Amino acid sequence: MKGIKRAAGALLFAGIALLSSCDKNNTASQGSMYKVRMTDAPAAYAAVNVEIKSVQLIGANGETATLNTNTGIYNVLNFNNGTDTLIASGNVNISTVKQVKLVLGTNNSVVSSGSTYNLAFSSTTDATVTLDVNQTVTANGTTELIVDFDANASVQASGSGSYTFTPTIRPINVDASASGIIMGHVSNTGIVAVVSVTGNGHTYSTSLAVDGYFRVRGLATGSYTVTVTPLLPLQAQTKTGINVTSGSTTDIGVVTL
């Protein structure tokens, strides 16, 4: 009888040790908070309303997690020039986030010249936007991803008061080597203009804020060309050879239109 008790005790001890070992193996990812925040740059519309339904993570080893998402319809133009909003968060057991998937609904619209128009997905775009991030999650801490919703690139006028919707979103804080900023402003206030920044094989776009300023984030070190294109009869103006250093802000000053 004593032998049986000893054997049972040994099995119980072994089971506890095994569970303890498993817990230690998962310590790196337990209690790790992951947050997704959304920002945008100004666009030439009164509002761009986007329905967000869920945010999902995919780990480097195929693990998946659905975050607690603040579902609803967002006017993405409310979050620009350095402001953002929390759209999803949650504790995850993922050490490296390979991809983030934003699932969008169909209740999307654009407001232009006082009228509201439905935004229909283009024929080549479904309701899921997948971002490649390859971001290391801070163990037992908080990791944040900031995504930039490019309203200018996402909304295309197709004529007769109709628009198509190709959601264009990019992560802007996952690569420490791409954290440069270009900013500036135009000599004329109260005008509508699109600003494009081209360099390193990429083009990023934004629009002027109401005060005439613009700001483009998430740039790698390199030389860029900035073009400001206002509505006619004003003419586009271009500045070349704008040197950017990651982690720093380059102010190009006044662009005279």
Stockholm file with secondary structure:
# STOCKHOLM 1.0

chainA/1-257         MKGIKRAAGALLFAGIALLSSCDKNNTASQGSMYKVRMTDAPAAYAAVNVEIKSVQLIGANGETATLNTNTGIYNVLNFNNGTDTLIASGNVNISTVKQVKLVLGTNNSVVSSGSTYNLAFSSTTDATVTLDVNQTVTANGTTELIVDFDANASVQASGSGSYTFTPTIRPINVDASASGIIMGHVSNTGIVAVVSVTGNGHTYSTSLAVDGYFRVRGLATGSYTVTVTPLLPLQAQTKTGINVTSGSTTDIGVVTL
#=GR chainA/1-257 SS CHHHHHHHHHHHHHHHHHHHHHHHHTTTTTTEEEEEEEEECCCSSSEEEEEEEEEEEEETTSCEEECEECCEEEEGGGSCTTCCEEEEEEEECCSEEEEEEEEECSCCEEEETTEEEEEEECTTCCSEEEEEEEEECCTTSEEEEEEEECHHHHEEEEETTEEEECCCEEESSSCTTSCEEEEEEESSSSCCEEEEEEETTEEEEEECCTTSEEEEEEECSEEEEEEEEESTTSCCEEEEEEEECTTSEEEEEEECC
#=GC SS_cons         CHHHHHHHHHHHHHHHHHHHHHHHHTTTTTTEEEEEEEEECCCSSSEEEEEEEEEEEEETTSCEEECEECCEEEEGGGSCTTCCEEEEEEEECCSEEEEEEEEECSCCEEEETTEEEEEEECTTCCSEEEEEEEEECCTTSEEEEEEEECHHHHEEEEETTEEEECCCEEESSSCTTSCEEEEEEESSSSCCEEEEEEETTEEEEEECCTTSEEEEEEECSEEEEEEEEESTTSCCEEEEEEEECTTSEEEEEEECC
//
